[in-house]
Amino acid sequence: MTDDAEPDLEQAFRDGLAQAADRAEVGVPLAARAHSGAAARRRRRWAVVGTVAATAVAASGVAVAVRSGDDPGRRPGHHAVTQPTTTPTTPITDWRAESWHGLTVDVPADWGWGTAPMRFPDQEQAYLCGDPAPDAPYVGRPIMLSDACSYESDVVPTAPYVWLGADVEAGTVDLGGGYTQETVEAFGSTLTVAAQDPAVRQHVLDSARATADCEARLPSRPEVLGIPTEGLDPVHSAQLCAYQPGEGGFELVYASTLDEATARSLYGGDALGSKREEGFCSSKFSEYVLVRFSGKDAMGDAELTADWVVDPGCQQVEIGPGSVLPLKQAGLDALTSGTGLPRVLRAFIGMLG
């Protein structure tokens, strides 16, 4: 996308927002509006409002449908409040780590992945681009999962969530239905937690820490600088660090650890093709996953590591300096098994619009 085209795209987006606002419901008494909804969902209208600059919203040429509301100036998270109704909870004992840039927190291990409020170029309002009211708990990032974007969900949550890096002001908000949303600044990002159970909110907030297992930012794409001469055997685990282009280089957007069985399947199974290729292809996504395997030296007892760099857009893997092989479907399946990569990287989400 050229610099000349970007202002036109942003203007089209702004014009579309104005048209959507003109079609929004106005003049309805607030009391009647509250009673008609029965604490559920306000009727909304959707309008296709044009395209958005690629570098800011995940992909170039995205047609974004914005759901207009009664007060587009309200920030995401400021929902209509209804009579709280709490749901009995069971103490959570199994947690997993989730990372975004320099922030890492613990979330319940069985939560899924979703989106979080983000801001388009020169727009004062933040948007949710994806399902605004998932039925299951999730951890969200400011990444477009859909070209349908809403000012805010205006729905009492039906499940708890954690947002990493969301465009939400710090503070506490009563969302209704017994849900409270808390947002704090932590390690260069925002951390937002919404739940009925105050113990869950406090556990997540208290778990905030600096990202340690992966570099939060890289000046250039990750590279493989060396390789164990005889390889690893057996492999014990694999650390995943996923990067997307950011300011001045690449920023960490996701991190996870593969268990022993999955790591072995990726490293020693039918994951890679045998035909050596001339470097990575020209992927339109420019996303990379650094995979750091841990295991024993195949010719001794020393504990070693071996790095791969995966380009999921090209489905290629750098296994050594200048050595690139194709990634087969079995390898792709092992890489994404039980991880949030399919809901974080554009190579898996696909082009929108």
C-alpha positions as CSV (number, residue, x, y, z in Angstrom):
1,M,0.0,0.0,0.0
2,T,1.4,3.4,-0.9
3,D,1.5,6.5,1.3
4,D,-0.8,8.3,-1.1
5,A,-3.4,5.6,-0.8
6,E,-3.5,5.4,3.0
7,P,-5.2,8.8,3.6
8,D,-7.9,7.9,1.1
9,L,-8.5,4.6,2.9
10,E,-8.7,6.3,6.3
11,Q,-11.1,8.9,4.9
12,A,-13.3,6.2,3.5
13,F,-13.4,4.5,6.9
14,R,-14.4,7.8,8.6
15,D,-17.1,8.5,6.0
16,G,-18.5,5.1,6.5
17,L,-18.6,5.6,10.3
18,A,-20.5,8.8,9.8
19,Q,-23.1,7.1,7.5
20,A,-23.5,4.3,10.0
21,A,-24.1,6.8,12.9
22,D,-26.7,8.6,10.8
23,R,-28.6,5.3,10.5
24,A,-28.3,4.4,14.2
25,E,-31.4,4.3,16.4
26,V,-32.0,7.8,17.9
27,G,-34.7,9.4,19.9
28,V,-35.8,6.3,21.8
29,P,-36.5,6.9,25.5
30,L,-33.8,5.3,27.7
31,A,-36.4,3.6,30.0
32,A,-38.2,2.0,27.0
33,R,-34.9,0.9,25.5
34,A,-33.9,-0.8,28.8
35,H,-37.2,-2.6,29.2
36,S,-37.4,-3.8,25.6
37,G,-34.0,-5.4,25.8
38,A,-34.7,-7.4,29.0
39,A,-31.0,-7.0,29.9
40,A,-29.9,-8.7,26.8
41,R,-28.8,-7.2,23.4
42,R,-29.8,-3.9,21.8
43,R,-30.7,-4.1,18.2
44,R,-27.8,-2.9,16.1
45,R,-27.2,-2.2,12.4
46,W,-24.2,-3.1,10.5
47,A,-22.6,-1.0,7.7
48,V,-19.7,-1.8,5.5
49,V,-17.6,1.3,5.8
50,G,-14.6,0.8,3.5
51,T,-11.0,-0.4,3.9
52,V,-8.4,0.1,6.6
53,A,-4.6,0.5,6.3
54,A,-2.8,-2.9,6.4
55,T,-0.1,-2.0,9.0
56,A,-2.7,-1.0,11.6
57,V,-5.4,-3.6,11.4
58,A,-3.9,-6.9,10.3
59,A,-4.3,-7.1,6.6
60,S,-4.5,-4.8,3.6
61,G,-7.8,-4.2,1.7
62,V,-10.0,-5.2,4.7
63,A,-13.6,-4.4,4.3
64,V,-14.8,-3.6,7.8
65,A,-18.4,-3.9,8.9
66,V,-19.0,-1.6,11.9
67,R,-21.9,-2.1,14.2
68,S,-23.3,1.3,15.1
69,G,-24.5,2.1,18.6
70,D,-26.3,4.8,20.5
71,D,-23.1,6.4,21.9
72,P,-20.0,5.6,19.8
73,G,-18.0,7.8,22.1
74,R,-18.2,5.2,25.0
75,R,-15.2,3.0,25.2
76,P,-15.3,-0.8,24.9
77,G,-16.1,-2.3,28.3
78,H,-18.6,0.4,29.3
79,H,-21.6,-1.8,28.9
80,A,-25.2,-1.2,30.0
81,V,-25.5,-2.3,33.6
82,T,-28.3,-4.8,34.6
83,Q,-29.2,-6.4,37.9
84,P,-26.2,-8.6,38.9
85,T,-26.7,-12.3,39.0
86,T,-23.8,-14.3,40.2
87,T,-23.0,-17.9,39.3
88,P,-21.4,-20.3,41.7
89,T,-17.8,-21.0,40.8
90,T,-15.3,-23.8,41.4
91,P,-11.8,-22.9,42.4
92,I,-9.4,-23.0,39.5
93,T,-6.3,-25.1,40.0
94,D,-4.9,-25.4,36.4
95,W,-3.4,-22.3,34.8
96,R,-1.4,-21.5,31.7
97,A,0.8,-18.6,30.7
98,E,-0.2,-16.1,28.0
99,S,2.2,-13.5,26.6
100,W,1.8,-10.3,24.6
101,H,4.9,-8.1,24.0
102,G,6.6,-7.7,27.4
103,L,3.6,-8.8,29.5
104,T,2.9,-12.4,30.6
105,V,0.0,-13.5,32.8
106,D,-1.6,-16.7,34.0
107,V,-5.1,-17.6,32.8
108,P,-7.2,-20.7,33.4
109,A,-5.8,-23.5,31.3
110,D,-9.1,-24.4,29.6
111,W,-9.9,-20.9,28.3
112,G,-9.9,-20.3,24.5
113,W,-8.6,-17.4,22.4
114,G,-10.3,-14.3,20.9
115,T,-10.1,-10.7,20.1
116,A,-9.8,-7.5,22.1
117,P,-10.5,-3.8,21.5
118,M,-8.2,-2.1,19.1
119,R,-7.9,1.4,17.5
120,F,-7.8,2.1,13.8
121,P,-5.7,5.0,12.4
122,D,-7.0,8.5,13.4
123,Q,-10.0,7.0,15.1
124,E,-10.9,8.0,18.7
125,Q,-13.1,5.0,19.2
126,A,-11.8,1.5,19.7
127,Y,-13.4,-1.5,18.1
128,L,-13.9,-5.2,18.6
129,C,-13.3,-7.1,15.4
130,G,-14.7,-10.6,16.0
131,D,-17.4,-12.2,18.1
132,P,-18.1,-9.4,20.7
133,A,-19.8,-11.8,23.2
134,P,-18.2,-15.3,23.1
135,D,-20.1,-18.0,25.1
136,A,-16.9,-19.5,26.6
137,P,-14.1,-17.9,28.6
138,Y,-11.2,-16.6,26.5
139,V,-8.0,-14.5,26.4
140,G,-8.1,-11.8,23.7
141,R,-5.5,-9.8,21.8
142,P,-6.0,-6.7,19.7
143,I,-6.0,-8.7,16.5
144,M,-8.7,-8.8,13.8
145,L,-10.5,-12.1,13.7
146,S,-13.3,-10.9,11.5
147,D,-14.0,-7.9,9.2
148,A,-17.2,-7.3,11.3
149,C,-16.2,-4.7,13.9
150,S,-18.4,-3.2,16.6
151,Y,-18.1,-0.1,18.8
152,E,-18.9,-2.3,21.8
153,S,-20.9,-5.4,22.5
154,D,-23.5,-3.8,24.7
155,V,-24.2,-7.2,26.1
156,V,-23.8,-8.4,29.6
157,P,-21.0,-10.9,29.4
158,T,-21.9,-14.6,29.4
159,A,-18.3,-15.7,30.2
160,P,-15.2,-14.2,31.7
161,Y,-12.3,-12.9,29.7
162,V,-8.8,-11.5,29.8
163,W,-7.6,-8.9,27.3
164,L,-3.9,-8.3,26.6
165,G,-2.9,-5.0,25.1
166,A,-6.4,-3.9,24.6
167,D,-7.2,-0.2,24.0
168,V,-9.1,0.2,27.3
169,E,-8.6,2.9,30.0
170,A,-7.3,1.7,33.3
171,G,-10.0,1.4,36.0
172,T,-12.9,-0.7,37.2
173,V,-16.3,-1.1,35.4
174,D,-19.5,-2.8,36.5
175,L,-20.6,-4.8,33.4
176,G,-23.8,-6.1,34.9
177,G,-24.8,-9.7,35.4
178,G,-22.3,-9.9,38.4
179,Y,-19.3,-9.2,36.1
180,T,-16.7,-6.6,37.0
181,Q,-14.0,-5.5,34.6
182,E,-10.6,-4.3,35.9
183,T,-7.9,-2.8,33.7
184,V,-4.4,-2.0,34.8
185,E,-1.2,-0.9,33.0
186,A,1.5,-3.6,33.3
187,F,4.9,-4.1,31.7
188,G,4.2,-1.8,28.8
189,S,0.7,-3.1,28.0
190,T,-2.8,-3.0,29.3
191,L,-4.2,-6.0,31.2
192,T,-8.0,-6.3,31.4
193,V,-9.8,-9.0,33.4
194,A,-13.6,-9.5,33.5
195,A,-15.1,-12.1,35.7
196,Q,-17.8,-12.7,38.3
197,D,-15.4,-14.3,40.7
198,P,-13.1,-11.7,42.3
199,A,-10.6,-14.4,43.1
200,V,-10.1,-15.1,39.4
201,R,-9.6,-11.4,38.7
202,Q,-7.1,-11.0,41.5
203,H,-5.2,-14.1,40.5
204,V,-4.7,-12.9,36.9
205,L,-3.8,-9.4,38.0
206,D,-1.3,-10.7,40.6
207,S,0.3,-13.0,38.1
208,A,1.4,-10.1,35.7
209,R,5.1,-10.3,35.1
210,A,7.8,-9.5,32.5
211,T,7.9,-11.9,29.6
212,A,10.9,-14.2,30.2
213,D,10.8,-17.3,28.0
214,C,10.8,-15.3,24.7
215,E,12.3,-12.0,23.6
216,A,9.6,-9.4,23.8
217,R,10.9,-7.5,20.7
218,L,13.4,-8.3,18.0
219,P,15.1,-5.8,15.6
220,S,14.7,-8.3,12.7
221,R,13.1,-11.6,12.1
222,P,14.4,-14.5,14.2
223,E,17.2,-16.5,12.6
224,V,18.8,-19.9,13.2
225,L,22.4,-19.2,14.1
226,G,23.6,-22.8,14.8
227,I,22.5,-26.4,15.0
228,P,23.6,-29.4,17.2
229,T,25.9,-31.5,15.0
230,E,24.2,-34.8,15.7
231,G,20.8,-33.4,16.6
232,L,18.6,-34.1,19.7
233,D,17.5,-37.5,20.8
234,P,15.2,-37.6,22.7
235,V,13.4,-34.2,22.6
236,H,11.8,-33.2,25.8
237,S,9.8,-30.1,24.9
238,A,9.6,-27.1,22.6
239,Q,9.1,-23.4,23.3
240,L,7.1,-21.4,20.8
241,C,7.7,-17.6,20.4
242,A,5.5,-16.0,17.6
243,Y,6.3,-12.6,16.2
244,Q,4.6,-10.1,13.9
245,P,6.0,-6.9,12.4
246,G,5.9,-4.0,14.9
247,E,7.5,-0.7,15.6
248,G,11.2,-0.9,14.8
249,G,11.2,-4.7,14.2
250,F,9.1,-7.6,15.3
251,E,7.0,-7.9,18.5
252,L,6.0,-11.0,20.4
253,V,2.3,-11.8,20.1
254,Y,2.1,-15.3,21.5
255,A,4.2,-17.8,23.4
256,S,3.5,-21.4,24.4
257,T,5.2,-24.7,25.2
258,L,4.6,-28.0,23.3
259,D,4.5,-31.1,25.5
260,E,7.0,-33.9,25.0
261,A,4.9,-36.0,22.6
262,T,4.0,-33.1,20.3
263,A,7.5,-31.7,20.4
264,R,8.9,-35.1,19.3
265,S,6.3,-35.3,16.6
266,L,7.3,-32.0,15.2
267,Y,11.1,-32.5,15.5
268,G,11.5,-36.1,14.5
269,G,8.3,-37.1,12.8
270,D,6.9,-36.6,9.3
271,A,6.9,-32.8,9.7
272,L,9.4,-31.6,7.0
273,G,9.9,-32.2,3.4
274,S,13.3,-33.2,2.1
275,K,13.8,-30.7,-0.8
276,R,16.0,-27.8,0.3
277,E,14.7,-24.4,-0.8
278,E,16.3,-21.1,-1.6
279,G,15.4,-19.3,1.6
280,F,11.9,-18.2,2.7
281,C,9.3,-17.3,0.1
282,S,7.9,-13.7,0.0
283,S,5.1,-14.2,2.5
284,K,2.6,-11.4,2.6
285,F,2.2,-11.9,6.4
286,S,5.8,-11.6,7.5
287,E,5.1,-13.7,10.6
288,Y,7.6,-16.0,12.2
289,V,7.5,-18.6,15.0
290,L,10.8,-19.4,16.7
291,V,10.7,-23.0,18.0
292,R,13.3,-23.9,20.6
293,F,13.6,-27.6,21.1
294,S,15.1,-28.9,24.4
295,G,16.6,-32.4,24.6
296,K,19.7,-34.6,24.9
297,D,22.6,-34.6,22.6
298,A,22.1,-37.6,20.2
299,M,25.7,-38.6,20.8
300,G,26.0,-38.0,24.5
301,D,24.2,-37.0,27.7
302,A,24.4,-33.2,27.5
303,E,21.2,-31.2,27.5
304,L,21.1,-29.1,24.4
305,T,18.7,-26.8,22.5
306,A,18.0,-26.6,18.8
307,D,16.2,-23.7,17.1
308,W,13.8,-23.7,14.1
309,V,12.2,-20.6,12.5
310,V,8.9,-21.3,11.0
311,D,7.2,-19.0,8.4
312,P,3.6,-20.3,8.5
313,G,2.6,-18.1,5.6
314,C,5.1,-19.9,3.3
315,Q,4.9,-23.2,5.2
316,Q,8.7,-23.3,5.4
317,V,11.2,-23.9,8.2
318,E,14.7,-22.7,8.6
319,I,16.4,-25.6,10.5
320,G,20.0,-24.2,10.2
321,P,21.8,-21.2,8.9
322,G,20.7,-20.9,5.3
323,S,18.9,-24.3,5.3
324,V,15.2,-24.1,4.6
325,L,12.8,-27.0,4.1
326,P,9.1,-27.2,3.4
327,L,6.7,-27.7,6.3
328,K,4.3,-30.5,5.7
329,Q,0.8,-30.7,6.9
330,A,1.8,-33.1,9.7
331,G,4.3,-30.5,10.9
332,L,1.7,-27.7,10.7
333,D,-0.7,-29.8,12.8
334,A,2.0,-30.5,15.4
335,L,2.9,-26.8,15.5
336,T,-0.6,-25.6,16.2
337,S,-1.8,-28.5,18.4
338,G,-3.4,-27.2,21.5
339,T,-2.1,-23.7,20.9
340,G,-3.6,-20.3,20.2
341,L,-1.6,-19.7,17.0
342,P,-4.7,-20.2,14.7
343,R,-6.4,-17.3,16.5
344,V,-3.4,-15.0,16.7
345,L,-1.4,-15.2,13.4
346,R,-2.8,-13.8,10.2
347,A,-1.4,-16.7,8.2
348,F,-4.0,-18.9,9.9
349,I,-6.8,-16.4,10.3
350,G,-6.6,-15.6,6.6
351,M,-7.1,-12.4,4.6
352,L,-10.3,-10.5,5.6
353,G,-12.7,-8.6,3.4
